[in-house]
């Protein structure tokens, strides 16, 4: 069988897959109507239609929360790890962050949002997600390419076996100019359907019904595509062994609320219609003949209404229909169900009247977190796969050239490093977490860490390292510990004096610098082993600095923009004077 002969079979199995998931795709299409705020069309033709913005507001809140969630990527090391192992893992993490930075640059050049923003959108709007990932060095180039593209599940097909994906395909429309640029293809018409097909060994691109890019070996060893669903519902089959429940899996953010909005729109439309009729309602004009008409609109301001005295004639408003008493109860029920199915309004949208107790805020936070958790877990799976795929392909695909990567660490520090394939290990355990940031979360985390690490007499119940990682959720706990050690060292008196003296040297004040250094300089040993003071008196303490010298040092530091050092110098002097007074 030639490669051309395979095209009908590939397109046929794609069509079979798409037909089998027709209910799922219809659900996604109806969800998109909620996102787009497709106008509500009431059955009553003359009814004033209302379309609630609630589904879009809810969606935006979820996506915004996902964007602000803390993404942590770590290469975990066992207790037996050496310092060399930790340095290698740190370089591996930089490789991952550098790859993510390169992905976003590449997407930006294509006019697309960053990868994380796109995946946030998919897990929220579709309830399913897919990514195709490639790492390679183009022929004749030196720069490593990180080519990771989100796929819209509604436009793809796939088949899963016991070892993962057997094949996956993505179909999209391409314009004539795009086909010419990408595949040197001349097409008839404005657009053409393109199919990007992958199996465990080969990849090819079908343009309509022929190969735009023929099947070639990709040498990855597996289908470089991730497809997954939000939530924990497994693949199950109904009792008839025919109908699957795929359309119920991978729910969007509207999974529990999509049926509410139509009723809400209808009830609100009824109320608006009643209000309109109340403002400009109908009237009844009775007369003996039954044919008289009012010359003017009776509801206009200062309208004169003339009634005949020769015949019985009267005007009165048409009584408006009234909503049954049970209607308010129905509205309240719908509003309550919407609250339970989405986000608690006081916490998500503001408008809290009065002060809420800590317990109340905790309840609201838990309700909010339950809406985020399935999607943050999905994002963690996505970024775990992306991180591992970067390392595996860089290691396996015959990449021989070192890769220069740059970007920002999880702590926001810029880096630029060169990584060789031998520097990374496909067996590394990559741990990814995505933690939503909710009101008072940070305050509560810090309070919990303080309690857990406090010495209660029998020792703390948790180490600082564990608290930083599990309670405070720092992206890089080891780096934070190093920063604390550095800052602690900088607060030591000898270090502060040395920094102050160095700053004075840099500002052309060497005399002041030497006098400052004398504060901590040890005296040579004198008779009897006691270091004499600079004044010749016994004892090791230097004489107090004259006030004019202190003033000169402080003024010199302030003028040079070293306010913090100036404050530190004053602190050192005060501490020194206190110690001398106590002797």
Secondary structure, 3 states (H helix, E strand, C coil): CCHHHHHHHHHHHHHHHHHHCHHHHHHHHHHHHHHCCCCCCCCCCCCCCCCCCHHHHHHHHHHHHHHHCEEEEEEECCCCCCHHHHHHHHHHHHHHHHHHHHHHHHHHHCCCCCHHHHHHHHHHHCCEEEEEEEEEECCCCCCEEEEEEECCHHHEEEEEECCEEEEEEEEEEEEHHHHHHHHCCCCCCCEEEEEEEEECCEEEEEECCEEEEEEEECCCCCCCEEEEECCCCCCCECCCCCCECHHHCCCCCCCCCHHHHHHHHHHHHHHHHHHHHHHCCCEEEEECCCCCCCCCCCCCCCCCCCCCCCCCEEEEECCCCCCCCHHHHHHHHHHHHHHHHCCCHHHHHCCCCCCCCHHHHHHHHHHHHHHHHHHHHHHHHHHHHHHHHHHHHHHHCCCCCCEEEEEECCCCCEEEEEECHHHCCCCCEEEEEEECCCCCHHHHHHHHHHHHHCCCCCCCCCCHHHHHHHHCCCCCHHHHHHHHHHHHHHCCHHHHHHHHHHHHHHCCCHHHHHHHHCCCCCCCECHHHCECCCCCCCCCCCCCCCHHHHHHHHHHHHHCCCHHHHHHHHHHHHHHHHHHHHC
